[in-house]
Amino acid sequence: MNIGHTYDRFRKAVQPALISKLEEFYLLGYGTVSEDSLWEFLTKKKWRKPKEDIKIYEVVEEIFGVSVGEYMNYATVEAFKADEFSFASDEERRELLK
């Protein structure tokens, strides 16, 4: 059963901060980042160990603190993980890399 992340309760309230961060990414040339992928980064990487008594201003502060490099490192690793499962076997991978 997928319950979700503890901070999902803040998502609607902090949406303007998410949009602002996405606009910053766009200005820096990373316009393909979506709100959902940014939220996924935050919940899976930045907030892996959620605090029980976190305040909304702390969530907003952490959203604004995300750097493009930090997000892109995460996205790259996730892409490699997804790619790893796309091959049927190591033999098939070797054949493609010849």
N, C-alpha and C positions, 0 to 999 in steps of 0.2 A: 504494500500500500504506500503510495507516494504522497506524503503529507505536505511537502514543500519546505521551504526555508523559514526560519524564525522571523526574518526581516521582511518576508513577503507582505506582512501587514502594513508596512510603510510604503510599498511600491507606488500606490496611487498618489499619496501625499508628496513623495519626492520626485514625481514625474517631471516637474519643471527643471529640477537639477539634472536629471538624466538627459533631457532634451538639450539643455545648455552644454553639457559635456559632449554630446554628439555633434553639436554645432561647432564646438572647438575642434573636434576630430576632423570634421568636414573642412574647416579652414586650413587645417594642417595637411590636407590631401588624403584623408582617410574617410571618405564619404560613404563607404559601403558598410560601415559598422551600424548594426541595428540596435534599437532599444533593448530588444530581447537578448541579444548576444552580450551587450554590456551588462545587463542585469545578471545573466548567467555567469559572466566573469566575476562579478562582485560576490555572488552567492557561493560559487564553487572555489574561488581562489582567495579573494580578499577577506571574505567573511566565513572561512572554513570553520572557525571556532567562534560562533556567535556569543555575544555577551547577553546575559539575561535582562539586565536593566539599562540597555542602551537607549539613548534619547534620540529623537528625530534629527536634531541639529548635528549629532555625531555621525549619523548615517549620511546626511547631506555633505558634511565635511569630508567624509571618506570618498564619496562620489566625485567631488571636486578635486580630490587628491590623486585620482587615477591619471597616470601619464600614458601617452600614446605608446611608448616603448613597453611599459608594463603590460598593457592590454595586448599588444602585438606579440609579445613573447608567449603569452597564454594562448592566443589564437593559433600561433604557429605550432606549438606543442599539441594542441587539440587536433589540428589538421593532420599532423603526423600520426597521432593515435588513431584517427578515423581511417587514414590511408592504410595503416597497418592491417586493419581488419578487412580491407577491400580485396586483398589477394587471397586466393583459395589456398595457396601453399607457398613455402619458401622456394620450391622448385619452379613454380610459375613466376615468381618474382625474379629469380635468376635468369629465366628464359627471356623475360622482358628487358632485362638490363644488359643483355649481350650486345 
